[in-house]
Amino acid sequence: MAKKKTPSKQQSNKATGFKGIEKKAIVPVAVPSPVQQYTENMGRSRVPKLQWEVPEWDLAENNRILDVESLVRRSFKNKKNLFLKEGYSFVGFDPSRVEYIRTRFKQMEFATGIPFPMLISQTVASLTRHNNAFWVKVRDEKASGGTKRTLSGGKTLDPVAGYFPLAAETVRFKRDSYGKVKKYQQYIAGKEPKSFSPEDVVHFHFEKREGFSIGTPDLVAVKDDIRALRRIEENIELLIYNHLFPLFHYTVGTEDRPAGNMPDGRSEVEVVQAHIAAMPSDSCWVTPERHSIKVLGAEGQALGVEYALTHFKNRVIVGLGNSTVDMGEGSSASRSTAQTMSRILLDDIKASQKEFGAQVYTHVIQELLLESTFSDNNLYEDKNRVLLKFNEIDIESRQAKNNHAVDLFTKNALTHPEMREMMGREPLKGEAWQTKGSGGTEDWAQTSNGLIERDKIVLQSLDEPGTEPAKKEVASRTKKNNESSQNKAVSNKNQPKNQHGTRASAKVNKDVEQVLRSYFSLMAANVKNGIADKEKSLKIFDSSMKDIKNRMLRDLRFSFKSSYMETCRDYPVFSFSEIEKHVERRLDWFI
């Protein structure tokens, strides 16, 4: 007996992408930027020796503002929740590469103790606060499912074993005059600084302007507005404190009869003052016509602060990328207006999702694929790409997009994998129905057509299911009508429907009566015209009986067929052709 040949370890690893061989990655040579950029912080001159730089913006101040400002916290929380609302997934045309990336991140979860969803959540939170986020790579061949690789410069790198988030406000770096980072460093007061190589740090960023080292945080544009809003609120607090309790002005006497002196020598004003001081807090005043009491206040002379307060509040909300509806203050807005106001935030979040997904592919996924055993020659082809794709956060837009994708597919404008990709889903695994008699495999076999529709077509055929005549019948019907029209035709014959409703059964008796009336009318017309004879009348009667038989056979055939499908679908007792012949024999005997 010949010995069975087993695939080599190298061949088996090529299918999965996991390590088993050591390879040299084929990577294009990096091209340095010829454009000079800001260094040493904005506004300072460049010096020949590289120095540690801090970011242009004070990211630690953003954290302090986030801790004390409710509008900022609510705004950032809205963005983060909307960013991750509908989840995400790894997608690609090659299922083996997609599964490889998923498995690598599962290995990293076990190695680092940080779940991948938590890592993404922390990264999105940092991007929301600072428009910047950092990952530090830990390389360990023993704790990784990847292989070693060699850079174009000859440097060998161990595979990535895990990613750890790095606080953006603690990062500083060394750059050359062209902005290329030579070294990263984490600096925390009171602790020893820790340095990292550029190839071991991933920097995600939004709104990064040319020449700057990091992205510009959204809070930069609203800090002054927040300070102005807080000053206005403090002044309103003082105004409330000064005028919360009213000031009463008690007038004694008039111009004609001014205040005088009492018999004991005290003035009338002193007497009233003593009475007021001795009054209980819940008492009332009873005064003569010479006394008057007036409440003193701003009396409409003070500046109205409502407009200024609303103005600066809206500036802060809009500057943070939200609307009053998103902050829960849209009581006066209609549904259409609220959707329009929230559309701006949705568009901003979807743009950020695409940008973040592109950076994950460039800085993370590509490196993991280079550490696999897949061929590097076709790494950059679209069919071999694996993307981090966020699901549509606008439900109505997603439904419209999916319907549009299905419509393009049915009109032969898209292939099935392209339709699935347009819907944000992976292509179905397995094989579709290549021939009339073959069935789908894997995912294709679990679709509605694979589980129900194809069997239904066979059961609705005119002959025994599974035979060649049945297959021919199925093929002819499929070309002429779709499945829904067939079911509708059967249902309409068994249970006729009009504008008044649906009948429980077909009107067989009325059909037969109508046939008889038409033929008897024909015989009566022949008698009236004087051309009737017995032989011709019997021929007309035989023709009417034959027509009635055909009508009854047609109606009974549909009734039997419907009952047969309901009761003998999974376990056919007779072929339907046998039932038809039996019904026809009984009708011949009856007639």
C-alpha positions in Angstrom: 0.0 0.0 0.0 1.4 3.4 -0.9 2.1 5.7 2.0 -0.3 8.7 2.2 1.5 11.9 1.5 1.0 14.5 4.2 1.4 18.3 3.6 4.6 19.8 4.9 4.5 22.2 7.9 5.4 25.1 5.6 2.5 24.3 3.3 0.0 24.0 6.1 1.1 27.3 7.6 0.6 29.2 4.4 -3.1 28.5 4.5 -3.5 29.9 8.1 -0.9 32.6 8.2 0.6 31.6 11.6 4.2 31.1 12.3 6.1 27.9 11.6 8.7 29.4 9.3 10.9 32.5 9.5 10.8 34.9 6.6 12.0 38.2 5.4 9.3 40.7 4.8 9.2 42.4 1.4 8.5 46.0 2.4 8.9 49.1 0.1 11.7 51.3 1.2 10.5 54.3 3.3 10.8 57.6 1.6 11.7 60.5 3.9 9.7 63.7 3.7 11.5 66.7 2.1 9.3 69.2 3.9 10.6 70.9 7.0 8.2 71.1 10.0 7.9 72.9 13.3 10.2 71.6 16.0 11.1 72.6 19.6 7.4 73.7 20.1 5.6 76.2 18.0 7.4 79.6 17.7 10.9 78.5 18.7 13.9 78.3 16.4 15.4 75.0 15.4 18.8 74.0 17.0 21.2 71.4 15.6 21.0 69.0 18.5 17.8 67.1 18.9 16.0 67.9 22.1 13.0 66.4 23.9 9.9 68.3 22.7 6.4 68.4 24.3 3.3 68.7 22.2 2.1 72.1 20.9 -1.1 71.8 23.1 -1.4 71.2 26.8 -3.3 67.9 26.8 -3.2 67.7 30.6 -5.4 70.8 30.8 -8.0 69.1 28.7 -8.2 66.4 31.4 -8.7 69.0 34.1 -11.4 70.7 32.0 -13.1 67.4 31.5 -13.2 66.7 35.2 -15.0 70.0 36.1 -17.1 70.9 33.0 -20.3 69.1 32.6 -20.9 70.3 29.1 -17.5 69.0 27.9 -18.0 65.7 29.7 -21.4 65.2 28.2 -20.3 66.2 24.7 -17.3 63.8 24.8 -19.4 61.0 26.1 -22.0 61.5 23.3 -19.2 61.2 20.7 -17.6 58.1 22.2 -20.9 56.3 22.6 -22.0 57.2 19.1 -18.6 56.1 17.7 -18.9 52.6 19.2 -22.7 52.4 19.2 -23.2 49.8 16.4 -19.9 48.0 16.9 -17.2 47.1 14.3 -15.7 44.1 12.6 -12.7 42.9 10.5 -13.7 42.5 6.9 -11.9 41.4 3.8 -12.3 39.3 0.6 -9.9 36.6 1.9 -11.5 34.7 4.8 -8.2 33.1 5.9 -6.6 36.5 6.3 -9.5 37.9 8.2 -9.5 34.9 10.6 -5.7 35.3 11.0 -6.1 38.9 12.2 -8.9 38.0 14.6 -6.9 35.2 16.0 -3.9 37.4 16.5 -5.9 39.9 18.5 -7.4 37.1 20.6 -3.8 36.0 21.4 -3.0 39.5 22.4 -5.9 39.6 24.8 -4.6 36.6 26.6 -1.0 37.9 26.6 -1.8 41.5 27.8 -4.9 40.9 29.8 -6.6 43.8 28.0 -9.7 42.8 25.9 -9.6 44.2 22.4 -13.0 45.9 22.8 -11.6 47.7 25.9 -8.5 48.7 24.0 -10.6 50.2 21.2 -12.8 51.9 23.7 -9.9 53.5 25.5 -8.4 54.6 22.2 -11.6 56.2 21.1 -11.9 58.0 24.4 -8.4 59.4 24.0 -9.1 60.5 20.5 -12.3 62.2 21.6 -10.6 64.1 24.4 -7.3 65.0 22.7 -7.7 64.0 19.0 -4.6 61.9 19.8 -4.0 58.4 21.1 -0.9 56.2 21.5 -0.2 52.5 21.6 3.0 50.9 22.8 3.9 47.6 21.2 5.5 44.7 23.2 7.5 42.3 21.0 7.9 38.7 22.1 8.3 35.8 19.7 7.3 33.3 22.4 4.1 35.1 23.3 3.1 35.9 19.7 1.5 34.0 16.8 3.6 35.9 14.2 7.0 35.5 12.8 10.2 37.6 12.8 10.6 40.0 10.0 13.4 42.1 8.5 13.0 45.8 7.6 14.3 47.2 4.4 17.3 48.6 6.4 18.3 45.2 7.6 16.9 45.5 11.1 15.2 42.4 12.4 12.0 42.8 14.5 10.3 40.2 16.8 6.6 39.8 16.2 4.1 41.9 18.1 2.7 40.2 21.2 0.5 43.0 22.5 -0.6 46.6 22.5 -0.8 48.8 25.5 -2.5 52.3 25.6 -0.2 55.2 26.5 -1.6 58.4 28.1 -1.2 61.1 25.4 -0.5 63.9 28.0 2.6 62.1 29.1 4.3 61.8 25.7 7.2 63.8 24.4 9.6 63.0 21.6 12.7 63.9 19.5 12.3 64.9 15.9 14.5 66.0 13.2 14.0 69.1 11.1 11.7 67.2 8.7 9.4 66.0 11.5 10.5 62.4 11.6 10.3 61.0 15.1 13.6 59.6 16.3 12.5 58.7 19.8 9.4 58.6 22.0 9.5 59.1 25.8 6.9 58.8 28.5 7.5 61.5 31.2 5.7 61.5 34.5 6.8 63.9 37.3 8.5 62.0 40.1 9.3 58.9 38.0 12.1 57.8 35.7 11.3 58.6 32.0 10.9 55.6 29.7 11.9 55.8 26.1 10.5 53.8 23.1 11.7 53.3 19.6 9.5 54.8 16.8 8.7 51.3 15.4 7.3 50.3 18.8 4.8 53.2 19.1 1.5 53.7 17.1 0.2 57.3 17.0 -3.4 57.8 16.1 -4.5 61.4 15.5 -7.3 63.6 14.1 -7.1 67.2 12.9 -3.3 67.1 12.6 -2.1 70.2 10.7 0.9 70.3 8.5 4.1 70.9 10.5 2.6 70.0 13.8 3.5 66.9 15.9 0.1 66.0 17.2 -3.6 66.6 16.3 -5.3 69.8 17.4 -7.8 69.0 20.2 -11.4 70.3 19.8 -11.1 72.0 23.2 -8.6 74.5 21.9 -11.3 76.4 20.0 -13.7 76.6 23.0 -11.5 77.2 26.0 -12.0 81.0 25.9 -15.7 80.5 25.5 -15.8 78.2 28.5 -14.0 80.7 30.6 -16.4 83.5 29.5 -19.4 81.3 30.2 -18.1 80.6 33.7 -17.5 84.3 34.4 -21.0 85.1 33.4 -22.4 82.3 35.6 -20.3 83.6 38.5 -21.8 87.1 38.0 -25.3 85.7 37.8 -24.6 83.9 41.1 -23.5 87.2 42.7 -26.6 88.9 41.3 -28.9 86.3 42.8 -27.1 86.5 46.1 -27.5 90.3 46.3 -31.1 90.4 45.2 -32.5 87.1 46.5 -34.0 88.8 49.6 -35.9 92.0 48.8 -35.1 95.4 50.3 -38.1 97.3 51.8 -38.2 101.1 51.9 -40.6 102.3 54.7 -41.6 105.9 54.2 -43.0 107.9 57.2 -44.9 111.1 56.5 -45.7 113.1 53.4 -44.7 116.4 52.0 -47.8 118.0 53.6 -47.5 116.2 56.9 -43.9 115.2 57.5 -42.8 112.9 60.3 -42.9 114.5 63.7 -41.9 113.7 67.3 -43.8 111.5 69.8 -44.8 112.8 73.3 -41.9 110.8 74.9 -39.4 112.8 72.7 -38.7 110.1 70.2 -39.1 110.8 66.5 -41.9 109.0 64.6 -39.3 107.3 62.4 -37.6 105.8 65.5 -40.9 104.4 66.8 -41.6 102.7 63.4 -38.1 101.3 63.3 -38.5 99.8 66.8 -41.9 98.3 65.8 -40.4 96.7 62.7 -37.5 95.2 64.6 -39.9 93.6 67.1 -42.2 92.1 64.5 -42.3 88.3 64.0 -41.1 87.1 60.6 -44.6 85.9 59.5 -46.4 89.1 60.5 -48.0 91.8 58.3 -48.1 95.6 58.3 -51.0 97.8 58.9 -50.2 101.5 58.2 -52.1 104.8 58.0 -52.2 106.9 54.9 -49.0 108.8 55.9 -47.0 105.6 55.8 -45.9 103.7 52.6 -43.8 100.6 52.0 -41.9 100.1 48.7 -39.8 97.0 47.6 -36.5 98.0 46.0 -34.7 96.0 43.3 -33.2 96.2 39.9 -36.7 97.1 38.6 -35.8 96.3 35.0 -32.8 98.6 34.9 -30.2 95.8 35.1 -28.8 94.3 31.9 -30.5 91.1 30.8 -28.0 88.2 30.9 -30.1 85.5 29.4 -29.0 86.3 25.8 -25.3 86.4 26.7 -25.6 83.2 28.7 -27.4 81.4 25.9 -24.9 82.7 23.3 -21.8 81.5 25.0 -23.4 78.2 26.0 -24.3 77.5 22.3 -20.8 78.5 21.3 -19.3 75.8 23.6 -21.8 73.2 22.5 -21.3 73.8 18.8 -17.5 74.1 19.2 -17.5 70.6 20.7 -19.3 69.3 17.6 -22.7 68.8 19.3 -26.1 70.5 19.1 -28.6 71.4 21.7 -30.7 68.4 20.6 -27.7 66.1 21.3 -27.3 67.6 24.7 -31.0 67.0 25.6 -32.3 70.6 25.1 -34.4 70.2 21.9 -37.8 70.6 23.5 -38.9 73.3 21.0 -37.5 71.4 17.9 -39.7 69.2 15.7 -38.6 65.7 14.8 -37.4 66.8 11.3 -35.5 69.7 12.8 -33.9 67.5 15.5 -32.8 64.9 12.9 -31.2 67.7 10.8 -29.4 69.1 13.8 -28.1 65.6 14.8 -27.0 64.9 11.2 -23.9 67.1 11.7 -22.7 65.0 14.6 -23.4 61.7 12.7 -21.4 62.9 9.7 -18.5 64.0 11.9 -18.4 60.6 13.7 -18.6 58.6 10.5 -15.7 60.6 9.0 -13.7 60.0 12.2 -14.5 56.2 12.0 -13.2 56.0 8.4 -10.0 57.9 9.4 -9.4 55.8 12.4 -10.0 52.5 10.5 -7.5 53.7 7.8 -4.9 54.3 10.4 -5.5 51.0 12.1 -5.0 49.3 8.7 -1.8 51.2 7.9 -0.1 51.1 11.3 -1.4 47.8 12.8 -3.0 45.3 10.4 -0.4 45.7 7.7 2.4 44.9 10.2 0.5 41.8 11.5 0.1 40.6 7.9 3.8 41.0 7.3 4.4 38.8 10.4 2.2 36.1 8.8 3.2 33.3 6.4 1.1 34.7 3.6 2.9 35.9 0.5 4.1 39.5 0.6 4.1 39.8 -3.1 0.3 40.4 -3.2 -0.1 42.0 0.2 -1.2 45.4 -1.2 -3.8 44.0 -3.5 -7.4 44.9 -2.6 -8.5 41.3 -2.4 -5.9 40.6 0.4 -6.7 43.7 2.5 -8.2 43.3 6.0 -10.0 46.4 7.3 -11.4 47.5 10.6 -14.9 48.6 9.5 -17.4 50.3 11.8 -21.1 49.4 11.3 -23.4 52.1 10.1 -24.6 54.3 13.1 -27.5 55.8 11.2 -30.1 53.1 11.1 -32.3 54.7 8.4 -29.3 55.4 6.2 -28.1 51.8 6.7 -31.4 50.3 5.6 -31.5 52.6 2.5 -28.0 51.6 1.7 -28.7 47.9 2.1 -31.8 48.1 -0.1 -29.8 50.0 -2.7 -27.1 47.3 -2.7 -29.6 44.5 -3.2 -31.3 46.5 -6.0 -27.9 46.9 -7.8 -27.2 43.2 -7.4 -30.6 42.1 -8.8 -30.0 44.4 -11.8 -26.6 42.8 -12.4 -24.6 46.0 -11.6 -22.8 44.3 -8.7 -21.4 40.9 -7.9 -22.5 39.1 -4.8 -19.2 39.7 -2.9 -19.4 43.4 -3.9 -23.0 43.6 -2.6 -21.9 42.0 0.7 -19.0 44.5 1.0 -21.3 47.4 0.3 -23.5 46.2 3.1 -20.5 46.0 5.4 -20.5 42.3 5.6 -18.0 39.6 4.6 -18.6 37.5 1.4 -20.4 34.2 2.0 -18.2 31.2 2.5 -18.5 28.1 0.4 -19.9 27.5 -3.1 -23.1 28.6 -4.6 -25.4 26.6 -6.9 -23.2 26.0 -9.9 -25.7 23.6 -11.6 -29.4 22.9 -11.4 -28.9 19.7 -9.4 -26.2 20.9 -7.1 -26.6 22.5 -3.7 -24.8 25.3 -1.9 -22.2 24.6 0.7 -21.3 26.3 4.0 -22.9 29.8 4.3 -24.7 29.4 1.0 -26.5 26.3 2.2 -27.8 28.3 5.2 -29.5 31.1 3.2 -33.3 31.2 2.7 -32.9 29.9 -0.8 -30.7 27.0 0.4 -33.0 26.0 3.3 -36.5 26.7 2.0 -36.9 28.1 -1.5 -35.2 25.4 -3.6 -37.1 22.6 -1.8 -40.3 24.5 -2.3 -39.8 24.7 -6.0 -39.2 21.0 -6.2 -42.4 20.2 -4.2 -44.4 22.4 -6.4 -43.4 20.5 -9.5 -45.8 18.4 -11.6 -44.1 15.1 -11.0 -42.3 13.3 -8.2 -39.7 15.5 -6.4 -36.1 14.7 -7.3 -36.8 13.2 -10.7 -35.6 14.5 -14.0 -39.0 15.7 -15.1 -39.3 17.6 -11.8 -36.0 19.3 -12.4 -37.0 20.3 -16.0 -40.3 21.6 -14.6 -38.4 23.6 -11.9 -36.0 25.0 -14.5 -38.8 26.1 -16.8 -40.8 27.7 -14.0 -37.8 29.5 -12.7 -37.1 31.1 -16.1 -40.7 32.3 -16.5 -41.8 33.3 -13.0 -40.1 34.0 -9.7 -41.1 32.0 -6.7 -43.4 34.6 -5.2 -45.6 34.7 -8.3 -46.0 30.9 -8.3 -47.1 30.8 -4.7 -49.4 33.7 -5.4 -51.0 31.9 -8.3 -51.6 28.7 -6.3 -53.1 30.7 -3.4 -55.3 32.6 -5.8 -56.7 29.5 -7.3 -57.4 27.8 -4.0 -58.6 30.9 -2.2 -59.8 33.6 -4.7 -59.3 37.2 -3.5 -60.9 40.4 -4.6 -61.6 43.9 -3.1 -64.1 42.4 -0.6 -61.8 39.8 0.9 -60.6 36.2 0.5 -62.8 33.2 0.1 -62.2 30.0 2.0 -62.3 27.9 -1.2 -62.8 28.2 -5.0 -66.3 28.7 -6.5 -66.5 25.3 -8.1 -70.3 25.0 -8.1 -70.9 28.4 -9.7 -68.3 27.6 -12.4 -70.1 24.4 -13.2 -73.5 26.1 -13.2 -72.2 28.8 -15.5 -71.0 26.1 -18.0 -74.3 24.3 -17.9 -76.3 27.5 -18.5 -74.1 28.5 -21.5 -74.6 25.1 -23.1 -78.3 24.9 -22.5 -78.7 28.4 -23.9 -76.9 27.1 -27.0 -79.4 24.2 -27.3 -82.3 26.5 -26.7 -81.1 28.8 -29.5 -80.8 25.9 -31.9 -84.4 24.9 -31.1 -85.6 28.4 -31.6 -83.9 28.6 -35.0 -85.5 25.3 -36.0 -82.2 23.4 -36.5 -82.2 21.3 -33.3 -82.1 17.6 -33.4 -81.5 15.0 -30.8 -78.0 13.9 -32.0 -76.7 17.5 -32.1 -78.1 18.2 -28.7 -76.4 15.1 -27.2 -73.1 16.2 -28.7 -73.5 19.6 -27.1 -74.3 17.9 -23.8 -71.3 15.7 -24.1 -69.1 18.7 -24.8 -70.5 20.4 -21.8 -69.8 17.4 -19.6 -66.2 17.3 -20.9 -65.7 20.9 -20.2 -67.1 20.5 -16.7 -64.8 17.6 -16.1 -61.8 19.7 -17.1 -62.8 22.5 -14.9 -63.4 20.2 -11.9 -60.1 18.4 -12.6 -58.3 21.8 -12.6 -59.8 23.0 -9.4 -59.4 19.7 -7.6 -55.8 19.4 -8.9 -54.9 22.7 -7.2 -56.7 21.7 -4.0 -55.0 18.4 -3.9 -51.7 20.0 -4.7 -52.0 22.5 -1.8 -53.0 19.8 0.7 -50.2 17.6 -0.6 -47.6 20.3 0.0 -48.8 20.9 3.5 -49.0 17.3 4.7 -46.4 15.4 2.5 -43.7 18.0 2.1 -41.0 16.1 4.1 -42.3 12.6 3.7 -44.0 12.2 0.2 -46.3 9.2 0.1 -47.4 9.4 -3.5 -46.0 11.2 -6.5 -48.4 14.0 -7.5 -48.8 12.5 -11.0 -50.3 9.3 -9.4 -52.8 11.5 -7.5 -53.8 13.3 -10.7 -54.5 10.0 -12.6 -56.5 8.7 -9.7 -58.6 11.8 -9.6 -59.2 11.7 -13.3 -60.4 8.0 -13.1 -62.8 8.9 -10.4 -64.2 11.8 -12.4 -64.7 9.5 -15.4 -66.6 7.1 -13.3 -68.7 9.9 -11.8 -69.5 11.4 -15.1 
